[in-house]
Amino acid sequence: MGSDPKAPTIPWMRLGELNPESSLTPPPAPFPASNSPAENARQRFAVSGNAVFTGGAGTLALTSARALLEHGLEGLALLDLPASLTKSKDYIASLEHDFPNSKFISIPCDVTIESEVQSAIQTATTHLGNLKILCCFAGIVNCVPSIEMSLEDYKRMQDVNTTGAWIAAQTVARQMIRTHTPGKILLVSSISGHRVNYPQPQLAYNISKAALLNMKSCLAAEWAPYGIHVNSISPGYMDTVLNEGEGLAGHRGVWADRNPMRRMGQPCELTGPVVLLCSDFGGSYLNGVDVVVDGGGLVF
C-alpha cells in the first residue's frame, strides 16, 4: 500500500556539518606564534564587517555601537523612527567624527512593518556591503495593571518588541544565507523575560521579552548550519532617561534594594557582553546564549 498523500509532513531540522572543512562554524584558527601578547589581546575581541542596529538611536544602542566601532566595526546602519534619529543626530554625528574610516547610514524604519524593514536592510547593504551583525535594540515599555490593559496596547508591545525583532532577524538572516556571509544576531531581552518585576505591573512587556529568549534558542539551533550565531543579552535596570524623574524615585529605591550591588546599571556596562557576542574570535563558540547584565538582581 502506498503512503497517504494527505498525511502531514514535518520538516526535519538540519544541524551543522561534522566535517570542519565544509562547516560554516569551524573553530577559529589559532593566533600566529609571531603575535605579541598585545596583538593576541586585540584579536581576541576584534569585531569585523558591517552591523545594523534596530532601535539604533536609543542610548543603549548608540553606546553599544560605539564599542563595536572601537573594536573594529567597519560599517554601521542605524534603523529607528524618524523622530528618534533626529533627537540623536548630534551623537550620531559624533560617531561619524570619531570613526572617519567607518561607513555610516541612518535609515528611518518602523520595525513592525515588514516592507520597511526589508527596504531598510537592502539600503544598508547597498551603502555598506554585506551585513555581518544584527543587534535588535528596538523596544517599548508600558506599565499598566493587567486588568486595565487594552488589547491594542498588549498587541502593540508584542508587535514592536517581539515581532519587530523577528522581522529584522529573518530579513538579515536571509541575506546572510544568500550571500554566504556567516554572522552574529543579538536579541535584546531583559531580566523582565526571566521573572516578574516589582513593583511595576508590566505583563505585556515581560511576555514580549520572555518570547525573545525562546526565539534566540530556536534560531540558534536552526541557523547554526548557515554560520549564524544567535544570542541575547538581558539587561537589568539601566540608568537612562527612561528611568529618571521624581515620579520614579520610589521605584528606583525598590530596584536598588532588591539588587546585591544596590544600584542600577550604566549603559557602558552592556558593552562588554555586546562586544563579546559580536566578536569574531571571542564569540566563536557562543550560540544560543543569554547573558544577564543586572548586577546580580536575578539571584534573589
Long-range contacts (C-beta under 8 A, 24 or more apart in sequence): 13-221, 13-222, 14-225, 15-221, 15-224, 15-225, 16-224, 16-225, 17-225, 24-180, 24-182, 24-225, 24-226, 24-227, 25-182, 25-224, 25-225, 25-227, 25-229, 25-284, 25-287, 27-284, 27-285, 28-280, 28-281, 28-284, 43-281, 44-279, 44-281, 44-282, 45-71, 45-275, 45-276, 45-279, 45-281, 45-282, 46-71, 46-72, 46-279, 46-280, 46-281, 47-71, 47-72, 47-73, 47-133, 47-275, 47-278, 47-279, 47-280, 48-72, 48-73, 48-74, 48-132, 48-280, 49-73, 49-74, 49-75, 49-130, 49-131, 49-132, 49-133, 49-181, 49-183, 50-74, 50-75, 50-76, 50-77, 50-103, 50-124, 50-128, 50-129, 50-130, 50-131, 50-132, 50-133, 51-75, 51-76, 51-77, 51-131, 51-132, 51-133, 51-134, 51-135, 51-278, 52-76, 52-77, 52-78, 52-79, 52-120, 52-121, 52-124, 52-131, 52-133, 52-134, 52-135, 52-168, 52-172, 53-77, 53-78, 53-79, 53-134, 53-135, 53-137, 54-79, 54-80, 54-109, 54-111, 54-117, 54-134, 54-135, 54-136, 54-137, 54-138, 54-164, 54-165, 54-168, 55-79, 55-80, 55-84, 55-111, 55-136, 55-137, 55-138, 55-139, 55-188, 56-80, 56-85, 56-106, 56-137, 57-81, 57-84, 57-85, 57-87, 57-88, 57-92, 57-106, 58-84, 58-88, 58-137, 59-240, 59-241, 59-267, 60-137, 60-188, 60-235, 60-238, 60-240, 60-267, 60-270, 61-135, 61-137, 62-88, 62-91, 62-92, 62-95, 63-267, 63-268, 63-270, 63-271, 64-135, 64-137, 64-267, 64-270, 64-271, 64-274, 65-95, 65-135, 66-95, 66-98, 66-271, 67-268, 67-271, 67-274, 67-275, 68-133, 68-274, 68-275, 68-278, 69-95, 69-98, 69-99, 69-102, 71-275, 71-279, 73-102, 73-133, 74-102, 74-103, 74-128, 75-102, 75-103, 75-104, 75-127, 75-128, 75-129, 76-102, 76-103, 76-104, 76-105, 76-128, 77-104, 77-105, 77-106, 77-107, 77-120, 77-123, 77-124, 77-127, 77-128, 77-131, 78-104, 78-105, 78-106, 78-107, 79-107, 79-108, 79-109, 79-111, 79-117, 79-120, 79-124, 79-138, 79-168, 80-106, 80-108, 80-109, 80-138, 81-108, 81-109, 81-110, 82-108, 103-127, 103-128, 111-138, 111-160, 111-164, 111-165, 111-167, 111-168, 112-159, 112-160, 112-163, 112-164, 112-167, 114-167, 114-171, 117-164, 117-167, 117-168, 117-171, 118-171, 121-168, 121-171, 121-172, 121-175, 125-175, 130-175, 130-176, 130-179, 130-181, 131-172, 131-175, 131-176, 131-181, 131-183, 132-176, 132-181, 132-182, 132-183, 132-184, 133-183, 133-184, 133-185, 133-186, 133-278, 134-168, 134-169, 134-172, 134-183, 134-184, 134-185, 134-186, 135-186, 135-188, 135-274, 135-278, 136-164, 136-165, 136-168, 136-169, 136-185, 136-186, 136-187, 136-188, 137-188, 138-164, 138-165, 138-168, 139-164, 139-188, 139-208, 141-202, 141-205, 141-242, 142-202, 142-204, 142-205, 143-200, 143-201, 143-202, 143-205, 144-201, 144-202, 145-201, 146-201, 146-203, 149-203, 149-204, 153-204, 154-203, 154-204, 157-204, 157-205, 157-207, 157-208, 158-204, 158-207, 158-208, 158-211, 160-208, 161-205, 161-208, 161-209, 161-212, 162-208, 162-211, 162-212, 162-215, 165-212, 165-215, 166-215, 169-215, 169-219, 169-230, 173-219, 173-223, 173-226, 173-228, 176-226, 176-227, 176-228, 177-226, 177-228, 181-227, 182-226, 182-227, 182-228, 183-227, 183-228, 183-229, 184-228, 184-229, 184-231, 184-277, 184-278, 184-283, 185-219, 185-223, 185-228, 185-229, 185-230, 185-231, 186-231, 186-232, 186-233, 186-274, 186-277, 186-278, 187-212, 187-215, 187-216, 187-230, 187-231, 187-232, 187-233, 188-212, 188-232, 188-233, 188-235, 189-213, 189-216, 189-232, 189-233, 189-234, 189-290, 190-234, 190-235, 190-236, 191-234, 191-235, 191-236, 191-237, 191-292, 191-294, 191-297, 191-298, 193-234, 194-234, 194-292, 194-298, 195-298, 198-254, 198-258, 199-251, 199-254, 200-251, 209-234, 213-290, 216-288, 216-290, 217-288, 220-287, 220-288, 221-288, 224-287, 229-277, 229-283, 229-286, 229-287, 230-287, 230-288, 231-277, 231-283, 231-286, 231-287, 231-288, 231-289, 231-290, 231-291, 232-289, 232-290, 232-291, 233-270, 233-273, 233-274, 233-277, 233-290, 233-291, 233-292, 233-293, 234-290, 234-291, 234-292, 234-293, 234-294, 235-265, 235-270, 235-293, 235-294, 236-264, 236-265, 236-292, 236-293, 236-294, 236-295, 236-297, 236-298, 237-264, 237-265, 237-294, 237-297, 238-264, 238-265, 238-266, 238-267, 238-270, 239-264, 239-265, 239-266, 239-267, 240-267, 255-297, 258-297, 258-300, 259-294, 259-295, 259-296, 259-297, 260-295, 260-296, 260-297, 260-299, 260-300, 261-295, 261-296, 263-295, 264-295, 265-293, 265-294, 265-295, 269-293
